[in-house]
Amino acid sequence: MPPMPKGSAKNLRVTRMAVVPAAVVPAAVVLAAVTLSGPRAAAQEQTRPTLETNEAYVEDVTRGFTLDVKDPMAVFGFVFASLPQQVKVYPTENYYYFKFHYHGAQWAGNIRIEPQDAGRDGEGGVVVHFVYYQDGSQWYDEESLTHIVLNAARGVTVEHTAPLVYRLSFGGRSVVFALNDLSQVRPPAGTLAPGETFIGPIFDESAIRFFLVFNARLKLFHYVLDETVPVADEFFSAPQHPRIVVGKRTGFAFYRDRRRERKILIGVFADNYRFNSWFDGPFDQLPDNFIVGDTLRRAILKVEPGLKGEIDRFGSAPGGEVRYEIRPYATYRSLGELGRVDDCARSRLNAASYYACFVAASEERAPAAARQRAHQRRRHSEGADLRSPGEPGT
């Protein structure tokens, strides 16, 4: 791994590679899906939720088959053969996630189509990564990651067939990876506060969309909930603090801005961040395909001028192993921990530092909290606590 860039290491993250679906479904399920066709099947797929049963889970966990999990190309071959002819890559850092069970244990990973700096304008130039690992839990540390780059030397070809569309070919078959096109997504009028800049749209692997914005005067970032589309979660209000709403499915905690009609992400549940689950927040799904010019780099350098000359326009160090971490939100274990955000916002409602209330305490954002890439372990340390009312903005 290349040396970390100069400047403040507290906001550097080690990035992970990848791409694959939410789960690699059992063979029996694949066959059942293939038998459905025509308008009736299409209508059912559009209107009915997916039913998950214990029967299917038991049969998947106990299914006997042989897979050499120590051979990355064997595992990739299994994953690739399990995919349909075309897949949709929803997360905006182009990760296609998957999970499967083998010998009673859960494995996970991703395929990532990573545009290189010269190729992010749609002219091509990508690196395709494949990562997998035996998943961890609260009672078991995950195994080390396996990471490889998929290229012609490994029998994998990549074609850029259209803007945000790539065809991967391997072993006599091809799969089209359609990246998520959010190029026309913009915050509605009135969403941005004076002095804020829209960096780009985000689609998180949790299926929640955000607007990444930067406040140049206070030198801080916010993830604002995108409510221009139906939000795939139900919210409840935190006890004694009704302006804080929390997603029942994701655990994402938002503050209903007292100055504008918008919700700002202020926290994620601690274990989701610790285990790098799909609900660890949007810091690892930046809008790479939609960042205009040097907008992001200029914003980062306002916060950390010591990184000048050390990062590209996406905030990455040479080689891409280390990336500036944009994680203004905190982690929490009880909703009571979030109350101080509301207390701060009430006390600073008319103050210039009002929006600093929604940023986690910077001194507790350690390098160990960085998101990790391919050959690194994925588990995070406990996240930052919330900024106390008396602290200045970062």
C-alpha positions as CSV (number, residue, x, y, z in Angstrom):
1,M,0.0,0.0,0.0
2,P,1.4,3.4,-0.9
3,P,2.2,5.9,1.9
4,M,-0.7,7.9,3.3
5,P,-0.8,11.5,2.0
6,K,0.6,14.3,4.0
7,G,-1.7,16.4,6.1
8,S,-4.3,15.3,8.7
9,A,-4.6,11.5,8.8
10,K,-7.7,11.6,10.8
11,N,-9.9,11.9,7.8
12,L,-8.2,9.3,5.6
13,R,-10.0,6.1,4.7
14,V,-8.6,3.0,3.1
15,T,-11.0,2.1,0.3
16,R,-12.4,-1.3,-0.6
17,M,-12.9,-2.6,-4.1
18,A,-15.8,-4.4,-5.7
19,V,-19.2,-5.2,-7.4
20,V,-22.1,-8.0,-7.0
21,P,-25.8,-8.3,-6.1
22,A,-27.3,-8.2,-2.7
23,A,-27.2,-11.9,-2.6
24,V,-26.3,-14.8,-4.9
25,V,-29.5,-16.8,-4.8
26,P,-29.6,-20.5,-4.5
27,A,-29.8,-22.6,-7.7
28,A,-33.3,-23.7,-7.0
29,V,-34.4,-20.1,-6.7
30,V,-32.7,-19.2,-10.0
31,L,-34.4,-22.0,-11.8
32,A,-37.8,-21.0,-10.4
33,A,-37.2,-17.4,-11.6
34,V,-36.4,-18.6,-15.1
35,T,-39.7,-20.5,-15.4
36,L,-41.6,-17.2,-15.0
37,S,-42.0,-15.2,-18.2
38,G,-44.3,-12.9,-20.0
39,P,-46.5,-10.0,-18.8
40,R,-47.9,-11.9,-15.8
41,A,-44.5,-12.6,-14.4
42,A,-43.4,-9.0,-15.1
43,A,-46.5,-7.6,-13.3
44,Q,-45.8,-9.9,-10.3
45,E,-42.2,-8.8,-10.1
46,Q,-43.3,-5.2,-10.1
47,T,-46.0,-5.5,-7.5
48,R,-45.0,-8.2,-5.1
49,P,-42.3,-8.1,-2.5
50,T,-39.7,-10.9,-2.4
51,L,-40.8,-13.5,0.1
52,E,-38.0,-14.9,2.3
53,T,-38.7,-18.2,4.0
54,N,-36.9,-20.2,6.6
55,E,-37.2,-23.2,4.4
56,A,-35.2,-21.6,1.6
57,Y,-32.6,-20.4,4.2
58,V,-32.2,-23.9,5.7
59,E,-31.8,-25.5,2.3
60,D,-29.3,-22.9,1.2
61,V,-27.2,-23.2,4.3
62,T,-27.2,-27.0,4.3
63,R,-26.7,-27.4,0.5
64,G,-23.7,-29.5,-0.3
65,F,-21.5,-28.4,-3.2
66,T,-17.8,-28.1,-3.8
67,L,-16.1,-24.7,-4.3
68,D,-12.4,-24.0,-3.8
69,V,-12.7,-20.8,-1.7
70,K,-8.9,-20.5,-1.7
71,D,-8.9,-20.0,-5.5
72,P,-10.1,-16.5,-6.3
73,M,-10.8,-17.3,-9.9
74,A,-12.9,-20.4,-8.9
75,V,-15.0,-18.1,-6.6
76,F,-15.3,-15.5,-9.3
77,G,-16.3,-18.1,-11.8
78,F,-19.1,-19.3,-9.4
79,V,-20.3,-15.7,-8.8
80,F,-20.1,-14.7,-12.5
81,A,-22.0,-17.8,-13.6
82,S,-24.7,-17.1,-11.1
83,L,-25.5,-13.6,-12.5
84,P,-28.1,-12.9,-15.1
85,Q,-27.0,-11.5,-18.5
86,Q,-27.5,-7.9,-17.2
87,V,-27.2,-6.4,-13.7
88,K,-27.8,-3.0,-12.3
89,V,-25.1,-1.6,-10.1
90,Y,-26.9,0.8,-7.7
91,P,-24.2,2.1,-5.4
92,T,-22.5,5.2,-6.8
93,E,-19.0,4.0,-6.2
94,N,-19.9,1.1,-8.5
95,Y,-19.8,-1.8,-6.1
96,Y,-21.9,-4.8,-7.0
97,Y,-22.3,-6.7,-3.7
98,F,-23.0,-10.4,-3.1
99,K,-23.4,-13.0,-0.4
100,F,-23.5,-16.8,-0.4
101,H,-23.3,-19.7,2.1
102,Y,-20.7,-22.4,1.9
103,H,-20.2,-25.2,4.4
104,G,-22.6,-23.5,6.8
105,A,-20.7,-20.2,6.8
106,Q,-21.7,-16.9,5.2
107,W,-19.3,-15.4,2.6
108,A,-19.6,-11.9,1.1
109,G,-17.8,-9.7,-1.4
110,N,-18.2,-7.5,-4.4
111,I,-17.2,-6.7,-7.9
112,R,-16.2,-3.1,-8.4
113,I,-15.9,-1.3,-11.7
114,E,-13.5,1.6,-10.8
115,P,-13.1,4.3,-13.3
116,Q,-9.6,5.8,-13.4
117,D,-9.1,9.5,-13.2
118,A,-8.8,9.9,-17.0
119,G,-11.8,7.7,-17.6
120,R,-14.4,9.2,-15.3
121,D,-15.6,11.6,-18.0
122,G,-17.1,8.6,-19.8
123,E,-14.2,8.0,-22.2
124,G,-13.3,4.7,-20.6
125,G,-10.4,3.5,-18.6
126,V,-11.5,1.3,-15.7
127,V,-10.0,-1.3,-13.3
128,V,-12.3,-4.1,-12.3
129,H,-11.8,-5.6,-8.8
130,F,-13.0,-8.8,-7.2
131,V,-13.1,-9.2,-3.4
132,Y,-14.5,-11.9,-1.2
133,Y,-14.2,-13.0,2.4
134,Q,-15.9,-15.1,5.1
135,D,-18.2,-12.7,6.8
136,G,-17.8,-11.8,10.4
137,S,-20.2,-11.1,13.3
138,Q,-20.3,-9.7,16.8
139,W,-19.0,-13.0,18.1
140,Y,-16.5,-13.8,15.3
141,D,-13.9,-11.7,13.5
142,E,-14.1,-12.1,9.8
143,E,-11.3,-13.8,7.8
144,S,-8.8,-11.8,5.7
145,L,-10.1,-10.5,2.4
146,T,-9.1,-11.9,-0.9
147,H,-8.6,-9.3,-3.7
148,I,-7.7,-9.6,-7.3
149,V,-7.8,-7.4,-10.3
150,L,-9.9,-8.9,-13.2
151,N,-8.1,-8.4,-16.5
152,A,-7.1,-10.2,-19.7
153,A,-4.3,-12.0,-17.9
154,R,-7.0,-13.8,-15.9
155,G,-9.2,-14.4,-18.9
156,V,-11.6,-11.5,-18.2
157,T,-12.3,-8.8,-20.8
158,V,-14.0,-5.5,-20.2
159,E,-15.8,-3.5,-22.9
160,H,-17.2,0.0,-22.4
161,T,-20.3,-0.3,-24.6
162,A,-22.2,3.0,-23.6
163,P,-22.0,5.7,-21.0
164,L,-22.0,4.0,-17.6
165,V,-22.4,0.6,-19.2
166,Y,-19.7,-2.1,-19.2
167,R,-19.7,-5.7,-20.5
168,L,-17.5,-8.3,-18.7
169,S,-16.8,-11.5,-20.4
170,F,-15.3,-14.7,-18.9
171,G,-15.5,-18.4,-19.5
172,G,-17.6,-18.1,-22.7
173,R,-20.4,-15.9,-21.3
174,S,-20.9,-12.1,-20.9
175,V,-22.6,-10.0,-18.3
176,V,-23.6,-6.3,-18.8
177,F,-23.0,-4.1,-15.8
178,A,-25.2,-1.0,-16.0
179,L,-24.0,1.6,-13.6
180,N,-26.6,3.9,-11.8
181,D,-27.2,7.0,-13.9
182,L,-27.9,9.9,-11.6
183,S,-26.5,12.5,-13.9
184,Q,-29.7,14.5,-13.9
185,V,-30.3,14.4,-10.2
186,R,-30.1,17.8,-8.4
187,P,-31.4,19.1,-5.1
188,P,-34.7,20.9,-5.3
189,A,-34.7,24.6,-5.1
190,G,-34.3,25.8,-1.5
191,T,-32.5,22.6,-0.3
192,L,-29.1,24.2,-0.1
193,A,-28.3,26.7,2.5
194,P,-26.4,29.9,1.6
195,G,-22.8,29.2,1.1
196,E,-23.3,25.5,0.4
197,T,-22.1,23.7,-2.8
198,F,-23.7,20.6,-4.3
199,I,-20.9,18.0,-4.8
200,G,-23.0,15.2,-6.3
201,P,-25.8,12.6,-5.9
202,I,-25.3,9.4,-3.9
203,F,-27.1,6.1,-4.1
204,D,-26.0,4.1,-1.0
205,E,-26.0,0.3,-0.8
206,S,-28.7,0.7,1.8
207,A,-31.0,1.8,-1.1
208,I,-31.2,5.4,0.4
209,R,-30.3,8.4,-1.7
210,F,-28.4,11.5,-0.6
211,F,-27.1,14.8,-1.8
212,L,-23.5,15.4,-0.8
213,V,-23.1,19.1,0.0
214,F,-20.2,21.3,1.3
215,N,-20.3,24.4,3.5
216,A,-17.3,26.5,2.5
217,R,-17.6,29.0,5.3
218,L,-17.7,26.3,8.1
219,K,-15.5,23.9,6.1
220,L,-17.8,20.9,6.6
221,F,-19.7,18.3,4.6
222,H,-23.3,17.1,5.0
223,Y,-25.2,14.1,3.6
224,V,-28.8,15.4,3.0
225,L,-31.6,12.9,2.4
226,D,-32.8,12.9,-1.2
227,E,-36.6,13.0,-0.9
228,T,-37.3,13.6,-4.6
229,V,-38.0,9.9,-4.8
230,P,-39.8,7.6,-2.3
231,V,-37.5,6.9,0.6
232,A,-37.1,3.2,1.2
233,D,-37.5,3.3,4.9
234,E,-40.0,4.2,7.7
235,F,-39.1,6.7,10.3
236,F,-39.9,7.2,13.9
237,S,-39.1,10.2,16.1
238,A,-36.4,9.8,18.9
239,P,-38.0,10.1,22.4
240,Q,-37.9,13.7,23.7
241,H,-36.3,14.9,20.5
242,P,-39.0,14.8,17.7
243,R,-36.7,16.6,15.2
244,I,-34.5,13.5,15.2
245,V,-36.0,10.8,13.0
246,V,-34.6,7.3,12.7
247,G,-35.1,4.7,10.0
248,K,-36.6,1.5,11.2
249,R,-34.8,-0.6,8.5
250,T,-31.5,1.2,8.2
251,G,-31.0,2.8,11.6
252,F,-30.0,6.0,9.9
253,A,-30.7,9.0,12.1
254,F,-31.5,12.3,10.5
255,Y,-32.1,15.8,11.9
256,R,-35.0,17.8,10.5
257,D,-33.3,21.1,9.8
258,R,-34.8,24.0,11.7
259,R,-33.8,26.4,8.9
260,R,-34.7,24.5,5.8
261,E,-37.1,21.7,4.7
262,R,-34.5,19.0,4.6
263,K,-33.1,16.1,6.7
264,I,-29.3,15.9,7.5
265,L,-27.7,12.6,8.3
266,I,-26.3,12.7,11.9
267,G,-25.8,9.1,12.9
268,V,-25.7,5.4,12.1
269,F,-26.0,2.5,14.4
270,A,-22.5,1.7,15.8
271,D,-22.4,-2.0,15.0
272,N,-23.5,-1.4,11.4
273,Y,-20.4,0.9,11.0
274,R,-18.2,-1.5,13.0
275,F,-19.0,-4.4,10.8
276,N,-19.1,-2.4,7.6
277,S,-22.6,-3.5,6.8
278,W,-24.8,-2.2,4.1
279,F,-26.1,0.3,6.7
280,D,-22.8,1.9,7.7
281,G,-23.7,5.2,5.9
282,P,-22.9,6.8,2.6
283,F,-19.2,7.7,3.3
284,D,-18.2,4.7,1.0
285,Q,-20.5,5.6,-1.9
286,L,-19.3,9.0,-3.1
287,P,-20.7,10.3,-6.4
288,D,-17.6,9.3,-8.4
289,N,-19.3,9.3,-11.8
290,F,-21.0,12.7,-11.3
291,I,-18.3,14.9,-9.7
292,V,-17.7,17.9,-11.9
293,G,-14.1,18.8,-12.4
294,D,-12.2,19.6,-9.2
295,T,-15.3,20.4,-7.1
296,L,-14.6,17.7,-4.6
297,R,-10.8,18.2,-4.4
298,R,-11.3,22.0,-3.9
299,A,-13.7,21.3,-1.0
300,I,-11.3,18.8,0.6
301,L,-8.4,21.2,0.4
302,K,-10.4,23.9,2.1
303,V,-10.7,21.5,5.1
304,E,-7.2,20.0,4.8
305,P,-4.9,22.3,2.8
306,G,-1.9,20.1,3.7
307,L,-3.2,17.6,1.2
308,K,-2.5,19.8,-1.8
309,G,-0.6,17.9,-4.4
310,E,-1.2,14.6,-2.6
311,I,-4.8,13.7,-3.8
312,D,-6.5,13.5,-7.1
313,R,-9.9,15.1,-7.9
314,F,-11.6,12.3,-6.1
315,G,-9.7,12.7,-2.9
316,S,-7.5,9.6,-3.4
317,A,-3.8,9.2,-3.0
318,P,-1.7,7.9,-5.9
319,G,-2.6,4.2,-6.4
320,G,-6.0,4.7,-4.9
321,E,-5.4,2.7,-1.7
322,V,-6.1,5.6,0.6
323,R,-9.0,8.1,0.2
324,Y,-10.0,11.1,2.2
325,E,-12.9,10.1,4.5
326,I,-16.0,12.2,4.4
327,R,-17.9,11.0,7.4
328,P,-19.5,13.9,9.3
329,Y,-22.1,11.7,11.0
330,A,-21.5,9.8,14.3
331,T,-22.2,6.3,15.4
332,Y,-24.6,5.7,18.3
333,R,-25.7,2.8,20.4
334,S,-28.7,4.4,22.1
335,L,-31.0,7.1,20.7
336,G,-30.3,9.2,23.8
337,E,-26.8,9.9,22.5
338,L,-28.3,11.8,19.6
339,G,-30.1,14.3,21.9
340,R,-27.1,16.6,22.1
341,V,-27.5,17.4,18.4
342,D,-31.0,18.8,19.0
343,D,-29.7,20.7,22.1
344,C,-26.9,22.2,20.1
345,A,-29.2,23.2,17.2
346,R,-31.7,24.9,19.5
347,S,-29.0,26.8,21.3
348,R,-27.3,27.9,18.0
349,L,-30.4,28.5,15.8
350,N,-29.4,32.1,15.1
351,A,-25.6,31.5,15.3
352,A,-23.2,31.3,12.3
353,S,-22.0,27.9,13.6
354,Y,-25.5,26.3,13.6
355,Y,-24.6,23.7,11.0
356,A,-21.6,22.6,12.9
357,C,-24.0,21.0,15.3
358,F,-24.5,18.2,12.8
359,V,-20.9,17.1,12.5
360,A,-19.3,14.5,14.7
361,A,-16.4,15.5,16.9
362,S,-13.3,15.5,14.6
363,E,-10.8,14.5,17.3
364,E,-12.6,11.1,17.7
365,R,-12.4,10.3,14.0
366,A,-9.3,8.1,14.0
367,P,-7.6,6.4,11.0
368,A,-8.8,3.1,12.3
369,A,-12.3,4.2,11.4
370,A,-11.4,4.2,7.8
371,R,-13.3,2.2,5.2
372,Q,-11.1,-0.5,3.8
373,R,-10.3,-1.7,0.3
374,A,-9.8,-5.1,-1.2
375,H,-6.9,-6.7,0.6
376,Q,-7.5,-4.9,3.9
377,R,-9.7,-6.0,6.7
378,R,-13.2,-4.5,6.5
379,R,-14.1,-4.1,10.2
380,H,-14.1,-0.5,11.5
381,S,-13.4,0.8,14.9
382,E,-16.1,2.4,16.9
383,G,-17.1,5.6,15.3
384,A,-16.9,9.2,16.4
385,D,-19.1,10.6,19.1
386,L,-21.3,13.6,18.4
387,R,-20.0,17.1,18.6
388,S,-20.8,18.8,21.9
389,P,-22.7,22.1,21.8
390,G,-19.6,24.1,22.8
391,E,-17.3,22.8,20.0
392,P,-16.6,24.9,17.0
393,G,-17.1,23.6,13.5
394,T,-14.5,21.6,11.8
